[in-house]
């Protein structure tokens, strides 16, 4: 059981950092075209975020596999949820959403998870 906890902690840590890097990539990507001009520095920040995020994701998949999370749909859902939360937090706007909107966002993620689990079985 000790090994299971270690694997879980490593996988969760990696997916959080991977999602945060990808969230940074998405956040910067939204800003690369200012006044119809390509912002090279912003593009570079975005590319670095995506490159770091995918590299960490590939390592995360190793630990997911050891934990028995082998479904690409479930792996993607975990990454997507982490990245989505990261984008919301990096934008700083999520905390200002109405409680109802925050609740709906959570229900959407739960709904996607539900469908993936049900389809997987």
C-alpha positions in Angstrom: 0.0 0.0 0.0 2.9 2.3 0.7 4.1 2.0 -3.0 0.5 2.9 -4.2 0.6 6.1 -2.2 4.0 7.0 -3.5 2.8 6.4 -7.1 -0.4 8.4 -6.5 1.5 11.4 -5.0 4.0 11.4 -7.9 1.2 11.1 -10.5 -0.9 13.8 -8.9 2.1 16.1 -8.5 3.2 15.6 -12.2 -0.3 16.2 -13.6 -0.8 19.4 -11.5 2.5 20.8 -12.8 1.7 19.5 -16.4 -1.7 21.1 -16.3 -0.3 24.4 -14.9 2.3 24.5 -17.7 -0.4 23.8 -20.4 -2.6 26.4 -18.7 0.2 28.9 -19.0 0.5 28.0 -22.7 -3.2 28.6 -23.3 -3.2 31.8 -21.3 -0.3 33.3 -23.3 -1.6 31.9 -26.6 -4.7 34.1 -26.1 -2.5 37.1 -26.1 -0.1 36.4 -29.1 -2.1 38.5 -31.6 -2.3 42.1 -30.2 -3.5 44.6 -32.7 -3.2 42.0 -35.4 0.6 41.8 -34.8 2.3 38.6 -33.7 3.9 39.1 -30.3 7.0 36.9 -30.5 7.8 37.0 -26.8 4.3 36.0 -25.9 4.4 33.2 -28.5 7.7 32.0 -27.0 6.1 31.9 -23.5 3.1 30.0 -24.8 5.3 27.5 -26.7 7.5 26.9 -23.6 4.3 26.3 -21.5 3.0 23.8 -24.0 6.3 22.0 -24.5 6.9 21.7 -20.7 3.3 20.6 -20.2 3.4 17.8 -22.8 6.8 16.6 -21.6 5.5 16.3 -18.1 2.3 14.7 -19.3 4.3 11.9 -21.0 6.0 11.2 -17.6 2.7 11.3 -15.9 1.3 8.6 -18.2 3.9 6.2 -16.9 2.7 6.6 -13.4 -1.0 6.5 -14.4 -0.2 3.2 -16.1 1.3 1.8 -12.9 -1.8 3.0 -11.0 -4.1 1.2 -13.5 -5.3 4.4 -15.2 -4.7 3.2 -18.8 -7.8 4.6 -20.5 -6.7 7.5 -22.8 -10.1 9.0 -22.2 -9.7 9.0 -18.4 -6.1 10.2 -18.6 -7.2 13.1 -20.9 -10.1 14.0 -18.6 -7.7 14.3 -15.6 -5.3 16.4 -17.7 -8.2 18.5 -19.1 -9.7 19.2 -15.7 -6.3 20.2 -14.3 -5.6 22.4 -17.3 -9.0 24.0 -17.2 -8.7 24.8 -13.5 -5.2 26.2 -14.2 -6.5 28.5 -16.9 -9.3 29.7 -14.7 -6.9 30.4 -11.9 -4.2 32.1 -14.1 -6.8 34.4 -15.6 -7.9 35.4 -12.1 -11.5 35.6 -13.2 -12.7 32.3 -11.9 -12.9 33.6 -8.4 -15.2 36.3 -9.6 -17.6 34.0 -11.4 -21.0 33.7 -9.7 -21.4 30.7 -7.5 -23.9 29.2 -9.9 -21.5 29.5 -12.8 -18.7 27.9 -10.7 -21.1 25.1 -9.7 -22.1 24.5 -13.4 -18.4 24.3 -14.4 -17.9 21.7 -11.7 -21.0 19.8 -12.8 -19.8 19.8 -16.4 -16.5 18.2 -15.4 -18.3 15.7 -13.3 -20.6 15.0 -16.2 -17.7 14.3 -18.6 -16.1 12.0 -16.0 -19.4 10.2 -15.6 -19.7 9.6 -19.3 -16.1 8.4 -19.6 -16.5 6.0 -16.7 -19.8 4.6 -18.0 -18.6 4.2 -21.6 -15.4 2.6 -20.4 -17.3 -0.2 -18.6 
